[in-house]
């Protein structure tokens, strides 16, 4: 029961912005890579158990310092990460 994860252009831009902003602030930018890798791992295992549901097929997951909005497409067994943001909190 394999899942595939697709990161949209918008979500990759969010990862890039988070990385660059953290670096500019002198913070640990590698946290972005660790958080995105952990999200990817969770999405591949069982995406329906990740985060919280929103309207329709949209879900949201928080993996500090990132917040990821994603869709779970059960029939295709695909997770589409639509938006990624980061929070300076924490």
Steps between C-alpha positions, in 0.01 A plus 500: 500500500739765378422867501659765282563855620493794261629838616349776284702792371329718759594267787862479385506880482378503861781265604753719321365818658510339845859386450620838376314692771641281777852544360453876478399502867805294595284204605537129426378478141563123495183472712306554175660193341443290812136607529423442132667158511291406804181618330593299191556191716163540669319559170648181355386288797137600550408854395144475635648487851721807452389835633142622507227500239371816339228542238470229237823305455725771641700435816757698699805366681740679730860384514697785658603734358268414208126489444399300193164503326438189296240287326459124526379332183409149619416339166826612340694451824652844455567776752526847350674757719343827388645764734779519757554779749734545791453655838759694693337381824646222703 
